[in-house]
Amino acid sequence: MPLKPFRYHKALLNLNIRQTGWLAIVNFLVLLFSVPLQVFFAWEHRQAIGHSPSDFAHYHNLFSEYFDVQFVLMIGFPVLLSMVLFRYLHHRTACNFFHSLPIRRGTLYAHFTTIGVAYILLPLLLNGAILLLMRTALSEMNFFYRYKDVGYWVTVTGTFELLIFAAGVFVAFLSGMSSAQAVLTYILLLFPTGIMDLIFVNLRFFLFGLLPDYYNENTLMSLSPLTDAALNLAYDKNTLQWEKIIVYLAFVILFLSLSLWLYKKRPLEAVSQAIIFRQLRPIFKYGVTFCSMLLGGAYFGSVGNNLVWVFIGYLTGSLIGYFIAEMVLQKSWRVFTHIKGYLWFAAAATILILLAQADITGFQHRVPDLKDIKRVYFSSNSFAYLQKLKANAPFIADGPSQYAEPYLYESKNIETIRELHKEIIKNKSKLTNKDIYPETVFIAYELKNGHRVIREYHLPDGNPYAAYLRRIYNSKEYKESEFGVLNIRPEQVAEIKITPNDSDVKKGLITEADQIHDALEALKEDIMKVEVVPNTIYNSDAMITVQLKTGKNKQFDMPFNDNYSRFERVLQEYGLLDK
């Protein structure tokens, strides 16, 4: 008798290998062709044509090879695997068959989960072994990757695939349909980032000055393992931290533990239902309704650009989401009489909207005190600042000299920015439609306590803002931070090029040392003398490009202002300007 359960286990294992073993083979082959073979072909090609060490710089991260294929495999294979292995839960005949065997649910669960983990890890470890063998056996393979890169690649890929597989298994026990399992798995994995992104996008309609991109770039995108992998793995400088890997592995254990608990609670007869447990159906229904409401508000608000369209979007999106969720749960389109639940949702949503409009935190009126401010980033564009925060690096990483960063430190300039900020807040009721306003103001206060106050506004031309902007733009400190050419020496420059935005305007090229010296000094003088007019700082028919000889930051681009008379005169004297 003790041998009888063992025979069932062995037969079940053989059945699973015959039916699902092809998944492990496909996983192995895709990994083999996307990483080891690609590196080998690149190595063979370089051996044939010759090389220099710099040719291999981009190979020091194994994720950089065919990352698109690796990413699709990383997020697609575990979900497909969880669907195939636990498909028996979603079909009545298969469900009855497996649960009629003299095997406990916990044992069945351990069996199928172990097979899934093996299908993920074994192909990955085999490809890792191939990479280690190549690194040892082939000369100069060290230019492509290091031994520790193989360990990192195996660990990170395995962690992400195990996490996504565990999430898929968890959802398999919540749902009674394989198609719903796939959709709900990706929703679960994307939910933290997606819901917070939608919330911040909608808050900008109620909180004057809010910049959703600040939160998206620095916090929200790392909340989902899918977006985290997409943003971080392909770049050597953005390697995933080991602390986060440990957190992801903890979630693997959590999902698998919850899955076993759900399996023991799951009613076997509840197949072909989108959500198995009745207690979770209201969460699904109102969650879909809330997300659809936010999506509708974000779309209509961005198109219509006023609160009326935002509210129309909320109404439209919430109704569509509510009835779609009802159709999924009821498996019928005859749900339009089930309106009572929507009315309760509408009442709760109204309260949330009123709280957002009330600005109970004082966000819209917050201007830091001068004594608390360490420095201020002031610009017409937030992109460079957000990229800096995302990379966690200074603006100028390297170069022949220490160039100025685009920050303002002087109390006089910071106070002018504060005055402008207060004036904008005072007139916020007049600044409702950003699309008709040409001037964008981005302010980032960095405080002495390490906190930041980030705001972005869209302003019309003229008073009462132009006077503040002129004082800021024409200060010596701002110009030195905005125009990098003010901080370089003539001997550092390889060439100065004038490139027209239109073929009929001026163009030229300066390469001689003495001409570069005279042109650069004239350009510096013009920059400091010519007044910068708000909303025209980047308007020009041509661009000036200053190319440096060395350093990572080898190029400075700036508009060719029509009032740069001395610079233009120097070019004409040397016959270097074509018109």
Secondary structure, DSSP 8 states (H G I E B T S, - for coil): -THHHHHHHHHHHHHHHHHHHHHHHHHHHHHHHHTHHHHHHHHHHHHHH---GGGGGGGSSGGGSSHHHHHHHHHHHHHHHHHHHTGGGGSHHHHHHHHHSS--HHHHHHHHHHHHHHHHHHHHHHHHHHHHHHHHHSTTGGGT--HHHHHHHHHHHHHHHHHHHHHHHHHHHH-S-HHHHHHHHHHHHHHHHHHHHHHHHHHTTTSTT--HHHHHHHTGGGSSHHHHHHHHTT-GGG---HHHHHHHHHHHHHHHHHHHHHHHH--TT--S-SS--GGGHHHHHHHHHHHHHHHHHHHHHHHH-SHHHHHHHHHHHHHHHHHHHHHHHHTSS--TT--HHHHHHHHHHHHHHHHHHHTTT-GGG----GGGEEEEEEES-SHHHHHHHHHTS-S----SS----S-B--HHHHHHHHHHHHHHHHTGGG---GGG--EEEEEEEEETTS-EEEEEEEE-SSTTTHHHHHHHHTSHHHHHHH-GGGG--GGGEEEEEEEESSTTS-BEEE-SHHHHHHHHHHHHHHHHHS---TT-TT--SEEEEEEESSSS--EEEEE--TT-HHHHHHHHHTT--B-
